[in-house]
């Protein structure tokens, strides 16, 4: 029969193997895995685990990044979420003002509440939640017939990749935030550089998107910047709704897409 000390050592080794370097787990995860509050406290006191914030644990000497935190939520704690919108576009290299260092905010798409401990982690960007349900009619990894989300590898020490929107989906997610969370000017600067979007995937997403505003803006920006893929879109299959959309006060009305845009933007690009 194995001794209690041997069993405890094996239990600890199993735990350390379960938490890859650089990633985190929360108290609920540990409790479901059979590690009691008192046992967790013993591990922290002995230096086998570190607690960067209340209710969250990591392997000793782990360098904590926001990407690894989100990957931990996705792969270890099985949260249904992905990085989207402006954050995803920046990770794909489409941000107009990219700078070294972490972003000031990270946009996560999920229909579950974000854990409260995200706000307590030191030296982290602000995590902003967006709901998936109002934006697309259906959800899942094959939302647009496949390819609407992708993964990017992290540092080699982090075992799991980061799940994020493909550029085409991230663009529609960003447009849904215009103009209240994302300015027209910011969307315009990003939209100018989106010459490599895939028209087949974008077509499926525009047909699926619930937001009439996002559909109209996607086509408006495509025309404004004369994107090479715009002629390959089947516009008669994209429902643009009816009526005008007053997106900005005292804006100029575009007669084709019936949206108002800032007068500071020249519609001709």
N, C-alpha and C positions, 0 to 999 in steps of 0.2 A: 504494500500500500504506500502511495506517495505521501511524503510528509507534508504538513501544512506549509512549511517554508518553501518546499519545492512547488507546490500548487500556486502559492502566491507569486513566486518568481516567474512561473510560466504564464500566469495571468498578466503580470506586468509586461513581460516580453511580447505577449500577444497584443497588448494595447499599443506598445511602442511601434510594432509593425503595422498597426492599423491606422496610425496617424503619420502620414508621410511628412518628412521635413518640410517646413514652410507652410503647412496647412493646419487647419484648426477644426475642433469639434466642440459642440456645446454640451451643457449639462444633461439635456434630454437624451442626446446620443449616447453619452456615457452611461446614463441610467438604464437605458434599454439594452446596452451591452453587458450589464451586470456589475457596473462599478458604482458602488454606493457613495453617498456624500462623504462619509468618513474616510473611505478608501481614497477618494480623490484628494481629500485634504492631506492624507499621509503622503501621497505621491508628490504633491506640491511642496510640502515641508521638506521632503527628502531630495528635491531637485529633479525628480523624474519627469515631472510635468511643470509647465509654466502657465500662469494665468494672466494674459495681457489685459483682460477686463473681467468683470464679474460674470460668471456663468460660461466662460469660454476658455478653452485649454489648447495648448500646443506643445510640441516636443521642445526640449531645452535648446536654447541658442538658435531658435528659428528666426529667420529674417521675415517679418510679416509684411506682405504687400497686399494692396487691395485686390489685385487679380487673383492671388492665391486664396484670399478670404472668399471671394465669389465662387471660385472653383470648388472650394470646400463645401459651400452651401449646395452647389449643384451635384457634386459627385459623392461626397461623404454623408451629408445630411439630407440628400435627395429632395431638395427644394425645387419646385417647378418654376424656374426663372432663367432669364437670359439677359445679357448686356445688349442694350439697343440704342436707337436714336443717335444723337450726336456722339455719345461715347463710342459706340460701335463704329461709326464712320471715321472717327479719329484713329481708332485702333487699326482700321484698314488703310490709314494714310491719307484720308480725305479732308482732314481738318485744315482750314485755311491759315490758322495761326498756331500751328503745332510748336510746342516748346518742350524741352526736356523736363523730366520730373512728372509726378502724378497729376492727374486733372484735379480741378477744385471740386468737381461733382461727378458721380457715376450714376447713369440712368439704368435701372433694372426693371424689366418688364415681367410682371407676375400678377396673379390674381390671389395671392396669399399675402398676409401682412409680413413685412420684413421683421426679423427679430430685433428686439430693442437693444441688444448688446452691440449691434453695428454702430450705434451712435456713441458708444463708450470706448471704442478702440482708439488707441493713441495714434497720432500722425496719419490719419486716414482722410480721404476726401469725404464729402457728404454723399450718402447713398440716397438717391431719389427713386421712389417707386412709381411706376406707371402701370395701369391696368391693361391687360391684353384684351379682355372681352369686348370693350367698346370699339376696338380698332379693327378687328377682323371677324368675319362671320364664323369661321371655324378655326380651331387651334390644334397644334400637334406638329411633329417634326416634318410632316409632309403637307403643311398648310397650303403651299402653292405648287403642289406637285413635286416637291423635293427641292432642296437647295436654298430654302429661304433662311436657314440658319447654318452656321458653320462653326468650326472650332479653330482656335489658334493655340499653339504650344506655348507654355510658359518657360520659366527658367528650368534647365535640366534637372534641378533638384526637386521640382514640383511634378509629381507623377501624372496629374490629370490636366487635360487642356481646358481652356476657357470657352464656354459656349456663348456665342453672340450672334446677332442678326447679320445676315449677308448684307452687302452694301445696298442692294435694292430694297430690302425690307427696312433697313435702318433709315433710308431716305424717306420712306412713307411715314415711319414712326416720327421722324423729326418734323415733317410737314404738319402732322397732326398737332404739334406743339406751337405752330406759328399762329398768331403773333404773341401769344400770352407768355409763353416760356422761352421761345426762340424768336428773335427779331427777324423781320423781313430781310434786313441787311445781312445778318449772319447766314440765313438760309440761302441768300443770293450768292454769298461768297463761297459757300460749300457747293451749291448747285452748279456753279461754273466749272468745277473740276470733275464732274461726274460723267466724263465722256465714255467711260468703259463699262457702264451699266449694261446688264444683259437684257435685251428687250423681251425675250420669251418669259423670263422670270418676272420682270417688271409688269408685263401684261397680265399675268396670272394674279399678281398681288393687287394690281389696280382694279381688277374685276372682283376681287374678294374683299377689298378694304371697305369698311362701313362708312368711313369718313368721306363725304362728298367734298369737303374742303381740301383734304389731302389729295384726292384725285385731281381736282381742278388745279391745285398748285403744282402738282407733278408735271402736268402738261404745260402749264404756263411757264414754269422755269425751263422746261425742255425747249420750248419755242424761243424763249428769251435768249438762251445761250446757244441756240442752233445745235443741239446735241446730235451726234451722228445716228443715234439709235431711234430718234423720235419718229422717223418715217416708217419704221418697222412695227410700230404699235398699231393695233387695230382699234382705232378710236371709237368706232360705232359700237363696240362691245363694252365700252367703259361708260357706265352710267354716271352722268354729271349732274343729275337731279334737275331741279327747276328753281327759278327765282335768283335774285342777286344775293351775294354774300358780302356784307360790309365788314371786312376784316380790320380795317383801320379807319379812324375818324378822318373826315375830310380827305379821303383818299381818291385816287383816280379810278374809275370803273373800266375794267377791260371788257370790251364788247363781246369777245369770243367766249371767255370763261366766266364772265359775270362775277368777278371778284374785284374788290377794291384793293389797291396796293399803294404804298407811299408815293407821293408825288416826286420824292427825291430819286426814285428809281426810274430810269428811262426804259420803257417797255421794249424798246428796240434792242436792248443789250449793249 
